[in-house]
Amino acid sequence: MRPSPPARLPINAASARPAATVRPAATARAATAPAATPRLAAAACICVALLAGCSIAGRKAAPAPTPEIVPPPPANVDSIPDATPRREPRSAHGNPPFYKVLGRRYVVLATADGYLERGVASWYGPTFHGESTSNGEKYDMYGMSAAHKTLPLPTYARVTNLKNERSIVVRINDRGPFVANRLIDLSYSAAAKLDMLKEGTTLVEVKALTVQEPDDLTRSAEVPPPSLYVQAGAFADQRNAQRVLDRLHTGGLSSAFILAPPDGKPPLYRVRLGPISSVPEFDQLAAKLRALGYPDARLATD
């Protein structure tokens, strides 16, 4: 049985606009854990009550809202169409210059242009169906949507499962997931189409899409999945890369190596570990790198 979600937290930003709600994920999931990632959430009325102070003293508490009944999943989830990129204004809610969750500060990107990142995807489902997303829309677990910590709302993105090469397009309208090493939180349908419901998490590539640029797939399901690595850092000076490599080897990370720049490319020496094949491996190496003073580990492909 899926655990109940904790309270919802409002975005804390130095902005006069109303705070957008966010739902942090509680804990990282192992590959065999239950499907949906738990997420922290807090009712906005609590914040209003705190700000209003004694002005609401003596009023009767409003009755708790009736939870929305979650309809059964469609017979064929794969038939649900992907989100179609279109021009939309930046949402009035959920886009403060920055916000804080669990003591960490997140800066919302000015634009999604050129965004390409790899990391771990999770998904969220029935517990949040029908609740407000960070931009004020209702979360539909059977829609093709997602949550991201820093991309502008809304943003359209192609998400590719790097373990099986399945690829989808989602519309990002929520904030999260707020747990270490997690890049994006997908709706039930999006996760189902990527074939990641059972494991709960998977390694993905997230590429922001715009109406101006065609959505050219960089790979297809017909080609073998790429080899995946954890990148500890990239350095223009080879000596700096060697110093990091020596420290990782001393710290017991024997799989670390330096990837030299290809001929004709700018000199950039990447310190990587792997290859890896699963989310638990990525989490384990990322934790060891943090302990050695390298907190910005990222997923990389060959």
SEMARNU-793375 format. One line per 3 residues: number of its first residue (from 1); their letters; for each residue x, y, z of N, C-alpha, C. Coordinates in pm, whole numbers, plus 32768, in hexadecimal, padded with zeros to 4 digits. Atoms other than C-alpha are relative to their C-alpha. Layout:
N
NUM> a> X Y Z X Y Z X Y Z ~ ...
This chain:
302
1> mrp> 8055 7F89 8000 8000 8000 8000 8058 807C 8000 ~ 7FAB 7F89 800E 8090 8154 7F9F 7FF1 8059 807A ~ 8008 7FA9 7F8A 80E9 8239 80CA 7FB7 8081 7FE0
4> spp> 8046 7F80 8013 8018 8371 80FF 8066 8070 7FF3 ~ 7FA1 7F94 8014 80BF 84B5 808D 8005 805C 8077 ~ 7FF6 7F9C 7F97 8143 85AB 8190 7FC2 8082 7FD1
7> arl> 803F 7F80 8020 80D1 8716 8194 8041 8043 7F88 ~ 7FCD 7FB9 8075 80F5 87F3 8061 8049 807F 8029 ~ 7FB1 7F8A 7FE5 81FD 8902 8066 7FEA 806A 7F96
10> pin> 8009 7F95 8065 81CA 8A58 7FBF 808A 8028 7FD5 ~ 7F7F 7FCA 802E 82E2 8AE3 7EEA 8020 807C 804F ~ 7FD4 7F8C 7FB3 83A7 8BDB 7FBE 805E 8051 7FA9
13> aas> 7FB0 7FB0 805A 8425 8CE9 7ED4 7FF3 8092 8021 ~ 8003 7F70 7FE9 847B 8E5A 7EE6 7FB0 8041 7F92 ~ 8056 7FCF 806A 8357 8EA8 7E04 7F7A 8023 803C
16> arp> 8080 7FD4 7FCC 8211 8F5F 7E3F 7F8D 7FAA 7FCF ~ 806C 8052 8038 814B 8E65 7D71 7FDC 7F91 8061 ~ 8027 806D 7FA5 8086 8D51 7E23 805F 7F8A 7FF4
19> aat> 7FA3 8072 8000 815A 8C2A 7E89 7FC3 7F8B 7FB8 ~ 802F 8078 8045 813D 8AFD 7DA6 801A 7F88 8057 ~ 7FED 8076 7FAD 8118 89AB 7E48 805E 7F9F 7FBF
22> vrp> 7FA3 8065 8031 821F 88A0 7E28 7FEF 7F84 8053 ~ 800F 807D 7FB9 8221 8735 7E88 8082 7FB3 7FFC ~ 7F80 8046 8002 837E 86B3 7EE6 7FEE 7F6A 8011
25> aat> 8000 8090 7FEC 83C0 8542 7EC7 8045 7FE1 8084 ~ 7FCF 801B 7F7A 840A 84A1 8015 8082 7FB3 8000 ~ 7F88 8052 7FFD 850A 8394 7FD5 801A 7FC2 7F7A
28> ara> 7FDE 8044 807E 85C5 82F5 7EB8 7FD0 7F71 8007 ~ 8038 8085 8006 8533 81AC 7E47 8063 7F9E 7FC5 ~ 7FB0 806A 803E 85ED 806A 7E08 7FB4 7FCA 7F88
31> ata> 803B 802E 807D 85A9 7FB8 7CC3 7F82 7FAE 8015 ~ 8075 8054 7FEB 84AA 7ED0 7D60 7F99 8040 805B ~ 805C 7FBC 7FA6 83F6 7FD4 7E31 7F7A 8017 7FBD
34> paa> 8083 7FE5 803C 8284 802E 7E01 800A 806C 7F98 ~ 7FF9 7FB0 807A 8231 80F2 7CCA 8015 8094 8014 ~ 7FFB 7F6F 8005 81F1 825F 7D1A 8056 8039 806E
37> tpr> 7FAB 7FBE 7F9E 82E8 8346 7DCD 7FAC 8052 8060 ~ 8047 7FA9 7FA3 8259 83DE 7F11 8031 808E 7FEF ~ 7FDB 7F74 8010 8259 855A 7F03 7FC5 8050 8073
40> laa> 8032 7FA8 7F97 823D 8660 8017 7FA0 8063 7FC3 ~ 805C 7F9D 8034 8115 874C 7FF0 7FC3 804C 8075 ~ 803D 7FB4 7F92 8074 8867 80C6 7F8F 8054 7FD0
43> aac> 8073 7FB4 802D 7F24 8911 80B1 801C 8095 800C ~ 7FE6 7F70 8002 7F37 8A81 8053 7FB3 8046 806E ~ 8050 7FBE 7F98 7E28 8AD1 8152 804C 8006 8083
46> icv> 7FB0 7FFB 7F86 7F20 8A80 8269 8056 807C 8000 ~ 7FAD 7F88 800A 8008 8B92 81EA 7FAD 807D 8013 ~ 8057 7F8C 7FF0 7EE5 8C85 81D4 7FDB 8013 8091
49> all> 8023 7FF8 7F73 7E82 8C32 8336 8072 8039 8052 ~ 7F8D 7FCF 7FB6 7FE0 8C72 83B6 8013 8096 7FEA ~ 7FEF 7F72 801F 7FEE 8DC2 8304 7F90 8053 803D
52> agc> 8072 7FB4 7FCE 7E93 8E2C 8374 8002 800A 8098 ~ 7FF3 7FFC 7F70 7EDF 8DDA 84E0 7F7A 7FFA 8045 ~ 8077 8005 7FAD 7DD0 8E2D 85DA 7F83 802D 7FB6
55> sia> 8075 7FD0 8049 7CE9 8EBF 84D0 7FA0 7F8F 7FDF ~ 805A 806F 801F 7C5E 8D62 8494 7FDC 7FB1 807E ~ 801B 8046 7F83 7C4A 8D00 8603 7F6A 7FF2 8015
58> grk> 808B 8017 7FE1 7B00 8C68 8663 7FAF 7FCC 7F8C ~ 804B 8034 8072 7A99 8C03 8504 8001 7F68 8003 ~ 8005 8091 8009 7A2B 8A9F 84CA 8057 7FCF 7F8D
61> aap> 7FAB 8038 8069 7B1A 89C7 8404 7FA9 7FCE 7F8D ~ 8049 802E 8076 7AA8 8980 82A2 8006 7F68 7FF9 ~ 7FFD 8093 800B 7A48 8816 8261 8069 7FD4 7F9D
64> apt> 7F98 8034 805A 7B54 8743 81BF 7FC3 7FE0 7F79 ~ 8035 801C 8085 7B28 872A 8046 7FF6 7F6A 7FE7 ~ 8011 808D 8022 7AA9 85E1 7FC1 8068 7FD7 7F99
67> pei> 7F9A 802A 8062 7BC6 8527 7F15 7FC1 7FDB 7F7B ~ 8033 8020 8085 7B97 8508 7DA0 8013 7F6C 7FE4 ~ 7FFA 808E 8020 7B46 83A9 7D2F 8055 7FEE 7F83
70> vpp> 7FA6 8017 8071 7C58 8329 7C4C 7FC1 7F9B 7FA1 ~ 8039 805F 8060 7BCA 828B 7B11 8064 7F92 7FDF ~ 7FA3 806C 8024 7C5B 813F 7A9D 8055 8029 7F88
73> ppa> 7FAA 7FDD 8072 7D7C 8150 79A6 7FC2 7FD8 7F7D ~ 8032 8026 8084 7D31 8146 7833 8029 7F72 7FDD ~ 7FE2 808A 8028 7D29 7FF0 7791 8086 7FF7 7FB9
76> nvd> 7F81 7FFF 804A 7E50 8050 76B4 8045 8086 8016 ~ 7FBB 7F82 7FDF 7F32 8157 774F 8054 8030 7F8B ~ 7FAB 7FD8 8070 8013 8152 761D 7FB4 804E 7F96
79> sip> 804F 7FB6 8062 7EF4 81E2 7554 7FED 8093 8026 ~ 800C 7F74 7FD5 7EF8 8325 7620 8067 8052 7FB2 ~ 7FA1 7FB4 8051 7F94 842C 753B 8061 8051 8055
82> dat> 7F9E 7FAB 7FBE 80D0 84E4 75A0 7FCF 8091 8001 ~ 801C 7F71 8001 80BC 8653 75F8 8037 803D 7F7F ~ 7FD6 7FBD 807B 80D6 8735 74C6 8031 808C 8020
85> prr> 7FCC 7F7A 7FE0 81BA 8864 74ED 7FB2 806E 7FB8 ~ 8041 7F8B 8038 8109 89B0 74B4 802C 807A 804F ~ 7FDA 7F84 7FBD 8149 8B1A 750C 7FA1 801B 8074
88> epr> 804F 7FE0 7F89 80D5 8B69 766C 8048 806B 804F ~ 7FBF 7F9D 7FA9 8113 8C92 7752 8037 7FBD 807D ~ 7FC9 8031 7F81 81E3 8C5B 7888 7F93 8006 806B
91> sah> 806A 8006 7F9C 80FC 8BF0 79A4 8010 806D 806A ~ 7FFD 7F99 7F99 809E 8CF9 7AA1 802B 7FC8 8087 ~ 7FDB 8042 7F83 80D9 8BFF 7BBA 806A 7F95 7FE6
94> gnp> 7F9B 8069 800C 81FD 8B15 7BF8 8081 802A 7FBF ~ 7F86 7FCF 8042 8305 8BF1 7B54 8041 8075 804A ~ 7FB8 7F95 7FBB 83A3 8CC5 7C65 8092 8000 7FD4
97> pfy> 7F71 8000 8025 850D 8D32 7C2A 804B 7F8D 8044 ~ 7FC5 8070 7FB8 856F 8C33 7D34 7FA0 7FD9 806F ~ 8050 802D 7F8F 84D4 8B67 7E4D 8053 7FA0 8053
100> kvl> 7FB9 805B 7FA7 853E 8A8F 7F72 7FA6 7F8E 802A ~ 8044 8078 7FD0 84D7 892F 7FCE 8063 7FAF 8052 ~ 7FAB 8050 7FA7 8567 886D 80F4 808B 803D 800F
103> grr> 7F82 7FB9 7FE9 8674 8977 811F 8056 8014 7F85 ~ 7FB1 7FF2 807A 86EE 8966 7FB6 7FC1 8067 7FA3 ~ 802F 7F95 8057 86D4 8A88 7EC3 8005 7FD3 7F6F
106> yvv> 8009 8023 808D 8661 8A4E 7D5D 7FE5 807D 7FAF ~ 8011 7F8D 8057 8682 8B53 7C4A 7FB8 7FD3 7F81 ~ 804E 8023 8077 857A 8B42 7B39 8045 803A 7F84
109> lat> 7FBA 7FD5 8079 8617 8B55 79DF 7FAF 806B 7FB6 ~ 8042 7F96 804D 85CB 8C8A 790D 7FC2 7FC9 7F81 ~ 8033 803C 807B 8595 8BB0 77DB 8024 7F6C 7FFE
112> adg> 7FE4 808E 8010 8587 8A40 777E 8055 7FE4 7F86 ~ 7FB5 8012 807C 8646 8A79 7639 8086 7FBA 8018 ~ 7F80 8047 7FF9 8763 8982 760D 800F 7FA1 8075
115> yle> 7FF3 8055 7F8A 8716 88BD 774A 8009 7F6C 7FD7 ~ 7FED 8090 8015 8799 8757 773B 8048 7FC8 807A ~ 7FC5 8037 7F87 87DD 868B 7873 7FDB 7F6D 800B
118> rgv> 8019 808E 7FE7 87F4 851F 78DB 8001 7FE7 8095 ~ 8008 801D 7F71 8799 848D 7A29 7F96 7F97 801B ~ 805F 8065 7FD3 8697 83C3 7AEA 7F72 8039 7FFC
121> asw> 808E 7FDD 8001 8520 83D3 7AA9 7FB6 7FA9 8064 ~ 805D 8049 7FAA 8416 836F 7BA6 7F73 8022 7FCF ~ 8088 7FDD 802A 8299 8383 7B90 7FA5 800D 8078
124> ygp> 8062 7FEF 7F94 816F 83EB 7C64 7F74 7FEA 7FCB ~ 807F 802E 8033 800C 836F 7C52 7F85 801E 8052 ~ 8086 7FED 7FC7 7EC1 8338 7D0A 7FF8 805F 8077
127> tfh> 8004 7FAB 7F89 7F1D 83EE 7E4D 7FEB 8092 7FDC ~ 8004 7F73 8025 7F32 8537 7D8E 7FA0 801E 7F8D ~ 805D 7FEB 806F 7E2E 8504 7C7E 7F95 8065 8028
130> ges> 8064 7F9A 7FE7 7D4D 8636 7C6C 8030 8074 8056 ~ 7FCB 7F91 7FB0 7E2B 870F 7D4B 803E 806A 7FA6 ~ 7FC6 7F91 804D 7EB7 885E 7CDD 8093 7FEB 7FE7
133> tsn> 7F72 7FFF 801F 8004 8862 7C2B 8038 808A 8021 ~ 7FC1 7F82 7FDA 80FC 897C 7C62 7FD2 8077 7FAD ~ 8031 7F8E 8050 806D 8A4B 7B44 7F69 8010 800A
136> gek> 808D 7FEC 7FE6 7F09 8A25 7BC5 7FA3 7FA4 7FB7 ~ 8054 805E 8047 7E8A 8916 7ADC 7FE7 7F84 8057 ~ 8018 807C 7FB7 7DF9 87CD 7B54 8058 7F91 7FC8
139> ydm> 7FAC 8070 802B 7EDF 86A2 7B4C 7FA8 7F8D 7FCF ~ 8045 8071 803C 7E5D 8591 7A66 8067 7F91 7FEA ~ 7F9C 806A 8009 7F1E 844F 7A97 7FFC 7FB7 7F7A
142> ygm> 800B 8040 8082 7EA0 83D7 7944 8022 805F 7F8D ~ 7FD0 7FA4 8066 7F1E 850A 788D 8096 7FEE 7FEA ~ 7F70 800A 801E 8079 8532 77F6 8044 807D 8039
145> saa> 7FC7 7F8C 7FBC 810C 8620 78F7 8075 7FD5 8058 ~ 7F8A 801D 7FAD 8239 863C 79DF 801C 8075 805D ~ 7FD1 7F9A 7FA2 82DA 86FC 7AFB 8098 800C 7FF3
148> hkt> 7F71 7FE4 8009 8433 87A0 7AED 801F 8072 805F ~ 7FDF 7F9D 7F9A 84ED 8875 7BE8 801C 808B 7FC9 ~ 7FD1 7F7D 802D 8570 898F 7B0D 7FD3 802C 7F76
151> lpl> 802D 7FD6 8085 84E1 898E 79AB 7F86 805B 800E ~ 8076 7FA8 7FFA 83E2 8AA4 7968 7F80 7FAF 7FED ~ 8082 803E 8011 8274 8A43 7984 7FAA 8055 7FA4
154> pty> 7FED 808A 802D 81F6 89D3 7892 8078 7FF4 7FA3 ~ 7F99 8023 8061 830E 892D 77CE 7FDD 7F77 7FC5 ~ 8011 8082 8041 82ED 8814 76D1 808A 7FBF 7FF7
157> arv> 7F7F 8045 7FFF 83FC 870B 76E2 7FF1 7F72 7FCC ~ 7FF8 808C 8028 845A 85C5 763D 8050 7FB5 806A ~ 7FC1 8053 7F99 84AC 84BC 7741 801A 7F76 7FC4
160> tnl> 7FD9 8081 8039 856A 8387 76CD 8035 7FA5 806D ~ 7FD0 8065 7FA3 8597 8250 77A0 8082 7FC6 7FC7 ~ 7F7F 802A 8034 8709 8206 7774 801A 7F6B 8010
163> kne> 7FEF 808F 7FEE 86DB 809B 77DA 7FB9 7FAF 7F93 ~ 8047 804A 8069 85E6 803C 76C7 7FE3 8054 7F84 ~ 800E 7FA5 8073 85E6 816B 75DA 7F70 802B 7FE1
166> rsi> 8086 7FC9 8013 8472 81AF 7601 8003 8097 8018 ~ 7FF9 7F6F 7FFA 842B 8320 75D2 7F74 803C 7FF9 ~ 8082 7FBE 7FF9 8305 8408 7621 8014 8097 8004
169> vvr> 7FFE 7F6F 7FEE 82AD 857B 7625 7F9B 8023 806D ~ 8056 7FD8 7F91 821F 8615 7764 7FFA 8098 800B ~ 800D 7F71 7FE1 81A8 876A 77D4 801C 8011 8095
172> ind> 7FD8 7FED 7F74 8251 87DA 7918 7FAF 8073 803C ~ 8055 7F9C 7FC1 815C 8891 79FB 8005 7FFD 8098 ~ 7FF7 8012 7F6F 81D0 8839 7B5B 8091 8007 802C
175> rgp> 7F7A 7FFC 7FC6 82FC 8854 7C45 801D 7F7F 804B ~ 7FD5 807A 7FC0 83C2 872D 7CCA 8058 7FB2 7F9E ~ 8005 8040 7F7C 8446 862B 7D10 8073 8033 8057
178> fva> 7F9C 7FC7 7FA7 8503 86AC 7E41 8043 7F94 8054 ~ 7FB3 806A 7FBE 85DF 8584 7E94 8082 7FF1 7FB2 ~ 7F7B 8006 803D 874E 8546 7E4C 8000 7FAA 7F82
181> nrl> 7FE6 8049 807D 87AD 84D8 7CEC 7F85 7FED 7FA8 ~ 8077 800E 8054 864D 84FC 7C5D 7FF2 807B 7FA7 ~ 8003 7F94 8063 8625 85CB 7B20 7F72 8029 7FDC
184> idl> 8086 7FE3 802F 84B6 85B2 7ABD 7F9E 7F9D 803C ~ 806B 8054 7FCD 836F 8529 7B46 7F92 7FF9 7F96 ~ 805C 8012 8070 8283 8499 7A40 7F75 7FD6 802F
187> sys> 8086 8030 7FE7 810E 845D 7A37 7FFC 7F68 7FED ~ 8011 8091 800F 808C 82F7 7A45 8009 7FD6 7F6E ~ 8002 8027 808E 804A 82EC 78CF 8089 800F 7FC0
190> aaa> 7F7A 7FEC 8038 819E 837D 7877 805D 7F91 802D ~ 7FAB 806C 7FCC 8249 827C 7957 7FDC 7F7B 7FC0 ~ 802B 807E 803D 8178 8163 78C6 8035 7FF4 7F72
193> kld> 7FD1 8005 808A 81D8 81BE 7762 8097 7FED 7FF8 ~ 7F70 8017 7FFB 8347 81B8 77CB 8021 7F77 803C ~ 7FEF 8086 7FC5 8311 805F 786B 8055 8005 807E
196> mlk> 7FB4 7FF2 7F85 838D 80CE 79C2 7FA7 7FF8 807D ~ 805A 8004 7F8E 825B 809B 7AA1 802D 7F9D 806A ~ 7FDD 8069 7FA0 82D6 7F5A 7B42 807A 8026 8052
199> egt> 7F86 7FDB 7FB8 8433 7FD4 7B9A 7FEE 8083 804C ~ 8019 7F81 7FBC 83B5 812F 7BF5 805D 8070 7FD8 ~ 7F9E 7F9D 802E 84EC 81E1 7B77 804A 7FC7 7F88
202> tlv> 7FAB 802B 8070 85C6 81D6 7A42 805D 8071 7FD9 ~ 7FA0 7F9E 8030 86E6 828A 799A 7FCE 803B 7F7E ~ 803E 7FBE 8073 8671 838C 789E 8054 8074 7FCB
205> evk> 7FCE 7F83 803A 86D3 84A6 77B7 7F87 805C 7FF0 ~ 806A 7F9C 800A 85FF 85E3 77C9 8030 8071 7FA5 ~ 7FDD 7F97 8060 8607 86D3 76A2 7F8A 805E 7FEE
208> alt> 806A 7F9E 800F 853B 8812 76A1 7FE2 8017 7F6C ~ 802B 7FEA 808A 8472 884D 7563 7FC2 808A 7FF1 ~ 803F 7F81 801F 8405 8990 74BF 7FB6 7FF4 7F7D
211> vqe> 804C 8001 807D 8310 89DD 73AA 805B 8025 7F8B ~ 7FAA 7FD0 806C 8424 8A87 72E2 805A 7F93 7FC8 ~ 7FA2 8066 802C 8508 8956 72D3 7FBB 7F7A 7FF2
214> pdd> 803F 8084 8011 849B 8804 7248 8033 7F9F 8069 ~ 7FDD 8065 7F9C 849B 86E0 7337 8045 7F8C 7FBC ~ 7FB3 806A 8041 85B0 860E 72A3 802F 7F9C 806A
217> ltr> 7FD3 8067 7FA3 85E0 84C8 735F 8095 7FE8 7FED ~ 7F70 8018 800A 874E 8497 73B0 801F 7F6B 7FF9 ~ 7FEB 8090 8007 8721 831E 73C5 7F78 7FBE 7FF1
220> sae> 807E 8046 8012 8618 8217 7385 8006 7F7B 8047 ~ 8007 8080 7FBB 85A2 80D2 741B 8049 7F91 7FB6 ~ 7FBD 8067 804F 8650 8015 7302 8095 7FF7 8020
223> vpp> 7F72 8003 7FE3 87AD 8074 7379 8016 7FD0 808F ~ 7FE7 802E 7F77 884F 7FD9 74AD 8006 8076 8061 ~ 7FF4 7F95 7F9D 8833 80A7 75EE 8091 8028 8013
226> psl> 7F76 7FD3 7FF0 8967 817C 762E 803B 7FCD 8084 ~ 7FBF 801D 7F80 8A66 8129 7739 7FF1 807B 805A ~ 801C 7F93 7FA2 8A23 81F9 7873 806E 8007 806A
229> yvq> 7F95 7FE7 7F9E 8B1C 8295 7964 7FD4 806B 8062 ~ 8010 7F93 7FA1 8B26 8374 7A96 8076 805E 7FEE ~ 7F95 7F9E 8016 8BEA 84B1 7A52 8015 8053 807E
232> aga> 7FDE 7FB5 7F87 8C9D 854C 7B7C 8022 8091 7FE2 ~ 7FDA 7F78 8025 8D18 8680 7AC0 8042 8004 7F78 ~ 7FBE 7FEC 8081 8DA8 8711 7980 8060 8076 800E
235> fad> 7F96 7F9F 7FE7 8EEA 87DB 7971 804A 8023 7F7F ~ 7FB1 7FD4 8073 8FA0 88AB 786C 8093 7FDC 8012 ~ 7F75 8021 7FE0 90EB 8861 791B 800A 7F6B 8024
238> qrn> 7FF4 8090 7FE8 914E 86F3 790B 8038 7FE2 808A ~ 7FC5 8018 7F7B 9215 8716 7A4D 7F94 8002 806D ~ 806D 7FFE 7F9E 90D9 8772 7B0E 7FAE 7F80 7FF9
241> aqr> 8049 807D 8010 9027 8645 7A7D 804E 7F8C 803F ~ 7FAD 806A 7FC8 914C 8567 7AE5 7FFC 8003 8098 ~ 8007 7FF5 7F6E 9141 85EE 7C49 7F7D 7FC4 8035
244> vld> 8080 8039 7FD6 8FD0 8597 7C63 8001 7F69 7FF2 ~ 7FF9 8090 8016 900D 843F 7BCF 8050 7FBB 806F ~ 7FAD 803A 7F95 9122 83F9 7CCC 7FB4 7FFA 8084
247> rlh> 804B 7FFD 7F82 903E 845F 7DEA 7F91 7F97 7FFF ~ 806A 8065 8008 8F24 837F 7D6F 8038 7F74 800F ~ 7FC0 8084 7FF2 900E 8256 7D4D 8028 7FE8 8091
250> tgg> 7FDA 800D 7F73 9094 8297 7EAC 7F85 7FE5 8056 ~ 807C 8013 7FB5 8F2B 82A4 7F26 7FB8 7F7E 7FE2 ~ 8039 8083 8019 8EE8 8149 7E9E 7FAA 7FF5 7F84
253> lss> 8051 8003 8079 8E3B 81A6 7D57 8059 7FD8 7F89 ~ 7F9E 8033 8062 8F0E 80CA 7C74 7FCE 800A 7F70 ~ 8034 7FFA 8089 8E25 80EB 7B46 800E 808A 7FC1
256> afi> 7FF0 7F77 8034 8E78 825F 7B1E 806B 8005 7F95 ~ 7F9F 7FEE 806C 8F2E 82C8 79E1 7FEF 808A 7FC3 ~ 8007 7F7F 8045 8F75 83FC 790D 7FDE 7FE8 7F6E
259> lap> 8025 8006 808E 8EC6 8420 77BF 803E 807A 7FBC ~ 7FBA 7F94 8045 8FAB 84EB 76E0 7FA6 803D 7F94 ~ 8052 7FC0 8068 8F12 85E7 75EB 801E 7FC5 7F77
262> pdg> 7FE9 8032 8088 8EE0 856C 7485 8057 8061 7FB0 ~ 7FAD 7FAB 8056 8FCA 85F0 7379 7FAB 806F 7FC2 ~ 8045 7F90 803C 8F67 8747 7301 7F9B 8043 805A
265> kpp> 805F 7FC5 7FA2 8E8C 878F 7430 804A 8052 8069 ~ 7FBF 7FB2 7F95 8ED2 888F 7545 8032 7FA3 806E ~ 7FC8 8058 7F97 8FAE 87FB 7657 7FA8 8000 807C
268> lyr> 8053 8010 7F89 8EC4 8779 7763 8010 7F6F 802E ~ 7FE2 8085 7FCD 8F2F 8653 7839 7F96 7FDA 8067 ~ 8070 8029 7FAC 8E08 859B 78D7 8027 7F8C 8059
271> vrl> 7FE5 806B 7FA1 8E31 84CA 7A10 7F7F 7FB3 8015 ~ 8079 8050 7FFC 8D37 83AE 7A06 8015 7F7D 804B ~ 7FFF 8083 7FBF 8CDE 826C 7ABA 7F9B 7FA7 7FB9
274> gpi> 805E 805B 803F 8C39 8138 7A2D 8042 7FA6 7F9A ~ 808D 7FE0 8018 8B9B 80C5 7957 7FA2 7FCB 806C ~ 8067 802A 7FA3 8A5A 809E 7A21 7F87 7FD2 7FAF
277> ssv> 8075 8032 8047 8910 7FF6 79CD 7F7E 8013 804B ~ 807B 7FF4 7FB2 8818 8054 7ADE 8000 807D 8057 ~ 800D 7F8D 7FA6 8794 8168 7BBF 8048 7FE7 8085
280> pef> 7FB5 8017 7F84 881C 80C2 7CFE 8097 8014 7FF0 ~ 7F71 7FEA 8018 8979 80C2 7C65 801F 8095 7FF9 ~ 7FED 7F6F 800B 8957 8233 7C0D 7FF9 8040 808A
283> dql> 800F 7FC6 7F7A 88DB 8289 7D6D 8078 7FE0 8058 ~ 7F8F 802A 7FAC 89F4 81C4 7E10 807F 804E 7FDE ~ 7F88 7FB6 8029 8B09 8269 7D46 7FF2 8095 801E
286> aak> 8015 7F72 7FE3 8A6E 83C3 7D6D 8014 801C 8095 ~ 7FEF 7FEF 7F6F 8A66 8394 7EE7 8094 7FFC 8027 ~ 7F70 8008 7FE3 8BD4 832D 7EEE 8049 807D 7FD0
289> lra> 7FC1 7F85 8032 8C33 8459 7E19 7FE2 8076 805C ~ 8022 7F94 7FA2 8B78 8544 7F06 8057 7FF7 807C ~ 7FAE 8012 7F88 8C35 84AF 802A 8090 802A 7FEA
292> lgy> 7F77 7FD9 8020 8D7D 84F7 7F77 800B 8093 7FD7 ~ 7FFD 7F71 801E 8D1A 8661 7F33 7FD8 8024 7F72 ~ 802B 7FE6 808A 8C85 8644 7DD5 7F68 7FED 7FF9
295> pda> 8091 800F 7FF3 8B0F 868A 7DFF 7FB0 800B 7F7E ~ 804A 7FE3 807C 8AB7 86D5 7C95 800D 7F91 7F98 ~ 7FF9 8071 805D 8AC5 8578 7BFD 7F8A 8005 7FA0
298> rla> 8069 8003 8063 89FE 8555 7ABE 800C 7F85 7FA9 ~ 8001 8072 8059 899A 8444 79D0 8036 8028 7F77 ~ 7FC5 7FE2 8082 8A61 8438 788B 7FFB 7F85 7FA7
301> td> 8000 806E 8060 8A5C 8366 7750 8082 8000 7FB3 ~ 7F85 800A 804B 8B73 82EC 7673 7FF3 8048 7F78
